[in-house]
Amino acid sequence: MKVTIVETKQQQKRFLQFRKELYKNGEKYVDNNYFMLTEIFAGKLHFVQNMEIVPVYIEAGSFDTEKNHDQQLKNDVQVEPGNIVCEGVIAYAKELPEYVQLCFFEALSGQQEAVNLLVEQAIEYGRKKQCRKLVIGLFGHVNYGLGFLDSHYGEVNSFSSLGNPEYYNQYFRTMHCSEIKLNSYITHSLHDQMKRYHAIIDKMNRNYEFRSFDRKQFDKDSKIYTDLNNACFMEHRYYYHRDYIDDAEMLKELFLFMKEDSIIYAFREGQPVGFIMWYPDYNELAKPGESFGTKHYFKNLFRNKKIRTAKVMEYGVLPEYRGSGLPVALINKVYETLGNYGCERVETSWILDENVDSNSFCKEICDEGYKDYVVYEKTIEG
């Protein structure tokens, strides 16, 4: 097998083409990260300027041994020598120095040896940076994604959520990694969903001001988003400080699809104290096996297709206001707007199992638990 560090335009093209073929042939999941990878390769994303990024792919070698050949047949995967069998991006964020990351992982089935080799590359890179752990399934920053799908493999993934076959998890479980569990929740019907909380909501509406993101003052409202994220999530696993340019860059791309009421702020005496972000599940605009991108922007703009599911991505409330009932009022504001979009149900993004407050809140207001996700950690020995 051959390890290739992706440096040239031709190598980048091969890296991207591998995942494109993988998704197309799988016909189950929408590739939400293809566009982001093209931006990373083009050097357009500010948030990676304070990171070290090393894309790597592993190519199949010749069938040197009967064992290797038998393993290929056993997994019903025939790979010509020189073809890519797995790939990923090794990433090191200076503000998350404990970890080296392996992100944007993709692989064919029956390639444990190649995946082991890819992981060894990441660990060796981490040693050079004096990292203590390898984390597999973090996408540079938690704002861009976290976790492999660990249930509901037969369903199309929602926008910004990973979709992957079950064998991805088998690769890393074979390595005896530590597992960080995450989960999501779903509400099947919005009818009278918040009625039982009317007393709390009435109180919050009297004591707080709520307003949507204002694109006419984009810079100001983007900074509010960044400040609230940094104040609310600094104790969150894997979170590290965001700067204004990072989030402005991310929000500008999201607002190609989102409306202003996809971010709702809560103010107390004129000061921002909480927010919630949501949007329709734009993956419903794409076919399984597609890479989400520009054509779906135009489909959203001109076809006015009804999207059935809303996705609540994140909410944050300053610590001193968390016991006030403010999260209930924020989700109610989202529910009040959903009638304008034709959404019939709501799915949450991932929530860490260890986040007791958020899980308790979602269990209270949602119908049931939904998809499971997992992140893998491996200690880097001296």
C-alpha positions as CSV (number, residue, x, y, z in Angstrom):
1,M,0.0,0.0,0.0
2,K,1.1,3.5,-0.7
3,V,0.7,6.6,1.4
4,T,0.3,9.9,-0.5
5,I,0.4,13.3,1.1
6,V,-1.9,15.5,-1.0
7,E,0.0,18.5,-2.3
8,T,-0.6,19.0,-6.0
9,K,-3.8,20.0,-7.8
10,Q,-3.9,16.5,-9.5
11,Q,-3.7,14.8,-6.1
12,Q,-6.5,17.1,-4.7
13,K,-8.6,16.1,-7.7
14,R,-8.1,12.4,-7.0
15,F,-8.9,13.0,-3.3
16,L,-12.2,14.6,-4.2
17,Q,-13.0,12.2,-7.0
18,F,-12.7,9.2,-4.6
19,R,-15.3,10.5,-2.2
20,K,-17.6,11.6,-5.1
21,E,-17.6,8.1,-6.5
22,L,-18.0,6.6,-3.1
23,Y,-21.2,8.6,-2.4
24,K,-22.5,8.1,-5.9
25,N,-22.1,4.4,-5.7
26,G,-23.6,4.2,-2.2
27,E,-26.7,6.1,-3.2
28,K,-27.7,6.6,0.4
29,Y,-26.1,9.8,1.7
30,V,-25.8,13.4,0.6
31,D,-22.2,14.6,0.8
32,N,-22.4,17.8,2.8
33,N,-18.6,18.3,3.0
34,Y,-17.5,18.2,-0.6
35,F,-17.8,21.9,-1.1
36,M,-16.0,22.6,2.1
37,L,-13.1,20.5,1.0
38,T,-12.9,22.3,-2.3
39,E,-12.7,25.6,-0.3
40,I,-10.0,24.2,1.9
41,F,-7.9,23.0,-1.0
42,A,-8.3,26.4,-2.7
43,G,-7.1,28.1,0.5
44,K,-10.3,30.2,0.7
45,L,-11.3,29.4,4.3
46,H,-10.0,31.7,7.0
47,F,-10.6,29.3,9.9
48,V,-7.9,26.9,8.6
49,Q,-5.3,29.6,8.5
50,N,-4.5,28.9,12.1
51,M,-4.5,25.2,11.5
52,E,-2.1,22.8,9.9
53,I,-4.0,20.6,7.3
54,V,-2.5,17.5,5.8
55,P,-4.8,15.6,3.4
56,V,-3.7,11.9,2.9
57,Y,-4.9,9.1,0.8
58,I,-3.9,5.4,0.8
59,E,-3.6,3.5,-2.5
60,A,-4.0,-0.2,-2.9
61,G,-0.9,-2.2,-3.5
62,S,-0.5,-5.3,-5.6
63,F,-2.0,-8.5,-4.2
64,D,1.3,-9.7,-2.8
65,T,-0.1,-12.4,-0.6
66,E,-2.8,-14.9,-0.7
67,K,-4.1,-13.6,2.6
68,N,-4.6,-10.1,1.2
69,H,-6.3,-11.5,-1.9
70,D,-8.6,-13.6,0.2
71,Q,-9.5,-10.6,2.4
72,Q,-10.5,-8.7,-0.7
73,L,-12.7,-11.5,-1.9
74,K,-14.2,-12.0,1.6
75,N,-15.4,-8.4,1.6
76,D,-16.6,-8.5,-2.0
77,V,-14.3,-5.5,-2.9
78,Q,-11.9,-5.8,-5.8
79,V,-9.5,-2.9,-6.0
80,E,-7.0,-2.4,-8.7
81,P,-3.4,-1.6,-7.5
82,G,-2.9,2.2,-7.4
83,N,-6.6,3.0,-6.7
84,I,-7.4,4.9,-3.6
85,V,-9.0,2.8,-0.8
86,C,-9.3,5.3,2.0
87,E,-8.5,8.9,2.8
88,G,-8.8,11.6,5.4
89,V,-7.5,15.0,6.5
90,I,-5.0,15.2,9.4
91,A,-5.6,18.5,11.1
92,Y,-3.9,20.3,14.0
93,A,-5.5,23.4,15.5
94,K,-3.2,25.5,17.6
95,E,-6.0,26.4,20.0
96,L,-6.8,22.7,20.6
97,P,-3.2,21.6,21.2
98,E,-4.1,18.4,23.1
99,Y,-5.5,16.8,19.9
100,V,-4.5,15.9,16.5
101,Q,-7.6,15.3,14.3
102,L,-8.5,12.8,11.6
103,C,-11.4,14.3,9.7
104,F,-13.2,13.9,6.3
105,F,-12.6,10.2,6.5
106,E,-13.9,8.0,3.7
107,A,-13.1,4.4,2.8
108,L,-14.1,1.4,0.8
109,S,-15.1,-1.7,2.8
110,G,-12.7,-4.4,3.6
111,Q,-9.7,-2.0,4.0
112,Q,-8.8,-2.4,7.7
113,E,-5.0,-2.5,6.9
114,A,-5.2,0.8,4.9
115,V,-7.3,2.5,7.6
116,N,-4.8,1.4,10.2
117,L,-2.0,2.9,8.1
118,L,-4.0,6.2,7.8
119,V,-4.5,6.3,11.6
120,E,-0.8,5.6,12.1
121,Q,0.0,8.6,9.9
122,A,-2.2,10.8,12.0
123,I,-0.7,9.5,15.3
124,E,2.8,10.1,14.0
125,Y,1.9,13.7,13.1
126,G,0.4,14.1,16.5
127,R,3.6,13.0,18.2
128,K,5.5,15.7,16.3
129,K,3.1,18.2,17.7
130,Q,3.2,16.7,21.2
131,C,-0.5,15.9,21.1
132,R,-1.9,13.6,23.8
133,K,-4.8,12.2,21.8
134,L,-6.0,11.5,18.3
135,V,-9.7,12.4,17.8
136,I,-11.4,10.8,14.8
137,G,-14.6,12.5,13.7
138,L,-14.0,16.2,14.5
139,F,-14.1,18.5,11.5
140,G,-11.6,21.1,12.4
141,H,-14.0,22.8,14.8
142,V,-17.3,21.6,16.3
143,N,-19.1,24.3,14.4
144,Y,-18.4,22.3,11.2
145,G,-19.3,18.9,12.4
146,L,-18.7,16.1,14.9
147,G,-19.2,12.4,14.9
148,F,-19.9,9.4,12.7
149,L,-23.4,8.1,12.3
150,D,-23.9,5.1,14.6
151,S,-27.6,4.2,13.9
152,H,-30.2,4.6,11.2
153,Y,-27.7,3.7,8.4
154,G,-30.5,3.3,5.9
155,E,-31.8,6.9,6.1
156,V,-30.6,9.9,4.1
157,N,-28.6,12.2,6.4
158,S,-29.9,15.6,7.2
159,F,-28.1,18.8,6.2
160,S,-24.8,19.3,8.1
161,S,-25.0,15.8,9.5
162,L,-22.7,13.0,8.6
163,G,-24.0,9.9,6.8
164,N,-21.7,6.8,6.7
165,P,-22.0,3.1,6.4
166,E,-21.7,0.9,9.5
167,Y,-18.3,-0.5,8.5
168,Y,-16.7,2.9,9.2
169,N,-17.4,2.4,12.9
170,Q,-16.2,-1.2,12.7
171,Y,-12.8,0.0,11.5
172,F,-12.2,2.2,14.6
173,R,-13.8,-0.2,17.1
174,T,-11.3,-2.8,15.9
175,M,-8.6,-0.4,17.1
176,H,-10.1,-0.3,20.6
177,C,-10.6,3.5,20.6
178,S,-12.4,5.3,23.4
179,E,-15.9,6.3,22.3
180,I,-17.6,9.6,22.9
181,K,-21.3,9.2,22.3
182,L,-23.7,11.7,20.9
183,N,-27.4,11.6,20.0
184,S,-30.2,13.6,18.4
185,Y,-33.9,14.0,18.9
186,I,-37.0,14.3,16.7
187,T,-40.4,15.8,17.0
188,H,-42.9,14.3,14.5
189,S,-45.6,16.9,14.7
190,L,-45.6,20.6,15.6
191,H,-49.3,20.8,16.4
192,D,-49.8,22.3,19.9
193,Q,-46.3,21.1,20.8
194,M,-45.5,24.1,23.0
195,K,-49.0,24.7,24.4
196,R,-48.1,23.2,27.8
197,Y,-45.3,25.7,28.3
198,H,-47.5,28.8,27.7
199,A,-46.9,30.1,31.3
200,I,-43.2,30.0,30.9
201,I,-43.3,31.4,27.4
202,D,-45.5,34.3,28.5
203,K,-43.1,35.2,31.3
204,M,-40.1,35.0,29.0
205,N,-41.9,37.2,26.4
206,R,-42.5,39.8,29.1
207,N,-38.9,39.8,30.4
208,Y,-36.9,39.4,27.2
209,E,-36.7,40.8,23.7
210,F,-36.4,38.5,20.8
211,R,-35.4,39.4,17.3
212,S,-34.1,37.7,14.2
213,F,-30.6,38.1,12.6
214,D,-30.6,41.4,10.6
215,R,-28.6,41.0,7.4
216,K,-28.6,44.8,6.9
217,Q,-26.2,44.9,9.9
218,F,-24.5,41.7,9.1
219,D,-21.2,42.5,10.8
220,K,-22.8,43.5,14.1
221,D,-25.1,40.5,14.3
222,S,-22.4,38.1,13.2
223,K,-20.2,39.4,16.1
224,I,-23.1,38.8,18.5
225,Y,-23.3,35.2,17.3
226,T,-19.5,34.8,17.8
227,D,-19.5,36.4,21.3
228,L,-22.4,34.2,22.4
229,N,-20.8,31.0,21.1
230,N,-17.5,31.8,22.9
231,A,-19.4,32.7,26.1
232,C,-21.7,29.7,26.1
233,F,-19.6,26.8,24.8
234,M,-16.0,27.3,26.1
235,E,-16.5,24.3,28.5
236,H,-17.9,22.2,25.7
237,R,-15.8,19.2,24.7
238,Y,-13.6,20.1,21.6
239,Y,-14.8,23.7,21.4
240,Y,-12.2,26.4,21.1
241,H,-12.3,30.1,20.6
242,R,-13.8,31.5,17.4
243,D,-12.9,34.8,16.0
244,Y,-15.2,37.2,14.1
245,I,-13.8,36.4,10.7
246,D,-14.4,32.6,11.2
247,D,-18.1,33.0,11.9
248,A,-18.7,35.7,9.4
249,E,-17.2,33.4,6.8
250,M,-19.4,30.5,7.9
251,L,-22.6,32.6,8.2
252,K,-22.2,34.2,4.8
253,E,-22.2,30.7,3.2
254,L,-25.2,29.5,5.3
255,F,-27.2,32.6,4.4
256,L,-27.1,31.6,0.8
257,F,-29.8,29.3,1.9
258,M,-31.0,30.5,5.3
259,K,-33.4,33.3,6.0
260,E,-32.9,35.9,8.7
261,D,-35.2,34.1,11.1
262,S,-32.9,31.1,11.1
263,I,-31.0,32.8,13.9
264,I,-33.0,34.3,16.7
265,Y,-31.4,36.3,19.5
266,A,-32.7,36.9,23.0
267,F,-31.9,40.2,24.8
268,R,-32.2,41.3,28.4
269,E,-32.1,45.0,29.0
270,G,-30.5,45.5,25.6
271,Q,-27.8,42.9,26.1
272,P,-27.6,39.6,24.1
273,V,-28.0,36.6,26.5
274,G,-29.0,33.7,24.2
275,F,-29.6,32.5,20.7
276,I,-30.9,29.6,18.6
277,M,-30.0,28.6,15.1
278,W,-32.1,26.4,12.8
279,Y,-32.9,26.0,9.1
280,P,-34.9,23.7,6.9
281,D,-33.2,20.4,6.0
282,Y,-31.7,21.4,2.7
283,N,-30.6,17.9,2.0
284,E,-34.2,17.3,0.9
285,L,-33.2,19.4,-2.1
286,A,-30.5,16.8,-3.1
287,K,-30.7,13.3,-4.2
288,P,-28.9,10.6,-2.2
289,G,-25.4,10.2,-3.6
290,E,-25.1,13.9,-4.6
291,S,-22.6,16.4,-3.3
292,F,-24.5,19.3,-1.9
293,G,-23.5,22.6,-3.7
294,T,-24.3,25.5,-5.9
295,K,-27.1,23.8,-8.0
296,H,-29.1,23.2,-4.8
297,Y,-28.9,26.9,-4.1
298,F,-30.6,27.6,-7.4
299,K,-33.1,24.8,-6.8
300,N,-33.9,26.4,-3.4
301,L,-34.2,29.8,-5.0
302,F,-36.3,29.1,-8.0
303,R,-38.3,25.9,-7.4
304,N,-39.6,26.8,-4.0
305,K,-39.7,23.1,-3.0
306,K,-41.5,22.4,0.2
307,I,-39.0,21.0,2.8
308,R,-40.6,18.8,5.4
309,T,-38.0,18.8,8.2
310,A,-36.5,21.7,10.2
311,K,-33.1,21.2,11.7
312,V,-32.3,22.9,15.0
313,M,-28.5,23.2,14.9
314,E,-27.6,24.8,18.2
315,Y,-28.9,27.0,21.0
316,G,-26.9,28.8,23.6
317,V,-27.8,30.7,26.8
318,L,-25.4,32.5,29.0
319,P,-24.8,30.5,32.2
320,E,-26.6,32.9,34.5
321,Y,-29.8,32.6,32.4
322,R,-30.0,28.9,31.9
323,G,-32.4,28.2,34.7
324,S,-34.8,30.9,33.6
325,G,-36.8,29.0,31.0
326,L,-35.2,30.9,28.2
327,P,-34.4,27.8,26.0
328,V,-38.1,27.0,26.0
329,A,-38.9,30.5,24.7
330,L,-36.2,30.3,22.0
331,I,-37.5,27.0,20.6
332,N,-41.0,28.4,20.7
333,K,-39.9,31.3,18.5
334,V,-38.6,28.7,16.0
335,Y,-41.9,26.8,16.1
336,E,-43.7,30.1,15.5
337,T,-41.8,30.6,12.2
338,L,-42.0,27.1,10.9
339,G,-45.5,27.6,9.5
340,N,-44.0,30.0,7.0
341,Y,-41.8,27.2,5.6
342,G,-44.2,24.2,5.5
343,C,-42.0,22.2,7.8
344,E,-43.9,19.4,9.6
345,R,-41.3,18.0,12.0
346,V,-38.1,19.0,13.8
347,E,-34.8,17.2,14.1
348,T,-32.0,18.3,16.4
349,S,-28.4,18.3,15.6
350,W,-26.0,16.0,17.7
351,I,-25.8,16.5,21.4
352,L,-23.0,14.9,23.5
353,D,-24.3,12.3,26.0
354,E,-22.3,14.1,28.7
355,N,-24.3,17.3,28.1
356,V,-26.9,16.5,30.8
357,D,-28.8,19.9,30.6
358,S,-29.3,19.8,26.8
359,N,-30.3,16.1,26.8
360,S,-32.8,16.7,29.6
361,F,-34.3,19.7,27.7
362,C,-34.6,17.7,24.5
363,K,-36.2,14.8,26.2
364,E,-38.8,17.1,27.7
365,I,-39.8,19.0,24.5
366,C,-39.1,16.4,21.8
367,D,-41.1,13.2,20.9
368,E,-38.2,10.8,21.1
369,G,-34.5,10.1,20.7
370,Y,-33.4,9.7,17.1
371,K,-30.0,9.1,15.5
372,D,-26.9,8.1,17.4
373,Y,-23.4,9.4,16.6
374,V,-19.9,8.5,17.9
375,V,-16.5,10.2,18.0
376,Y,-13.3,8.1,18.5
377,E,-10.3,9.0,20.6
378,K,-7.0,7.2,20.8
379,T,-4.2,8.0,23.3
380,I,-0.9,8.8,21.6
381,E,1.8,6.9,23.4
382,G,5.2,8.7,23.9
